[in-house]
Amino acid sequence: QVQLVESGGGLVQAGDSLRLSCTVSGGTFSSLTMGWFRQAPGKERESVAAISWSAGSTYYADSVVKGRFTISRDNAKNTVYLQMNSLKPEDTAVYYCAAKFRVGAYLSRYSYNYWGQGTQVTVSS
C-alpha cells in the first residue's frame, strides 16, 4: 500500500517562502506520477502542480501558480517537493500530495489513487 506523508506547512507572512515535502513509502517511488493539490475552506480541491515519474516533465496550474511555485522530486529519497515563493493570503489552504502509477491527466485530482493527509499552509497579510 502506497502511503504519503506531507510536511513543511506552517504560518508565514505574505511574500515569504515555504517548501513542502511529501515522502512516499510502500511503493516504487520512481514509477509514480506525483502531484500537489490544495483545498481552501469552502472550496473544491484544486490542482497546483504535478511531475512525471522521471522528473522529465512538470505541469502547473498556471492560474494558481503564476510562476511562483516549483515542483521537484528526489527519487533517491522517495520525496517530492513543492517550493512556494512570494506567498499570498489566497494561497492559504491545506496542501495535499497525491500519487498514481498511470501517466496523463496530470492536473486532474480524479486520476490520482493515493493521497496524503495534508499539511496546512496559512499566509497572513
N, C-alpha and C positions, 0 to 999 in steps of 0.2 A: 504494500500500500504506500503510495506516494504521500509524503507529509511535507508541508511547507510552514515555515516559521518566519514571520516578519519581525524586524526590529529597526530601531533608528528614529521612530517618530518622537514627537515632543511638541513643546510650546516654544515658538520663535516669534520674532517681530518681522513685520513687513520688510522685505529687502534681504532678509537672511537666507542662508542656505541650509539644506539638510540632505543627508544621504541615507536612504532606506536600503536595508539589506533583506534578502529572503534566502534562507538556507533550506535546501531540499534533502530529504532522506527517503530511503525506501524505493528508489528507482534509479534508472540510469540517467543521471542529470544531463549528460551530453547529448541525449536523444530527445530531450524535452524542449518544446517551444515554451517560452516564458512570457508572461505579461504582467503589467501593473494596471490596476483599476482603482477607482476611488468612489466613495459614496458619501455625500453630504447629507445632513439631516433633512428628511422630507423629499429627497431627490432620488432618482434612479442611479444605480451603479453605472459609471461611465468609464470608458477606456482612457488610458493615459499613454501607455507605450507597450511595445512588445519587441521581442528579439528572437531570431531563429535559433535553432539548436547549435549551429556552427558559429553564431555571432556574426555571420556574414551579412545579415540584413536586419535593420531596425525599422520600426514603424512607430509613428507618433500620431496622436490625436491633435492635429495642429491647432484646432480651436481651443484646446485646453493648454497645451504645452507652449506654443508660440515661441519655440526656440530656447526655452528656459530649462527644460529637463533633458537628461541624458540617461538612457538605459544601457547597461553593460552586463557582462557575465564573466565569471571565472569558473570554467569547468573543472579546474583542479580543486576548487574549494566548494563545489556544488552550490554556488551562490550567485544570485542575480542582484544587481544594484539599480537604484534609481537616484541619480544625483539631481537635486532640485535647487535651482538658483533663483534669485530675485522673487522670492515667495510673496504672495499676495494674500490678503484675508480670504479671498474667494477660493483659495487652494485648501482651505480648512475642510477636512474630510477624514474618514477612515480609509486608509490605503490598503488594498489587498493585492497580494501576489497570487498568480494563477499559473497553472501548467497544463500541458497536454502533449500527447505524443504525435498528434497529427500536425500537418502543415496547412497553411492557408487560413483565411478568416482571422488574421492575427489580432485585430482590434474588436472582435466580437466576443462579448462575455459569454455568449451561449455556447461557444465552441470549446470552452475550457472545462476540463473534467475535475481538476484538483484545485483547491483553494486554501489559503492560509486563513488565520483568524482575524487578521487585520491589525494595523497599527495606526493610532490616532496622530494626526498632524493638525496642529492648531496654530494659525498665523494671526497675531494681533496687529492692529493698525497703529 
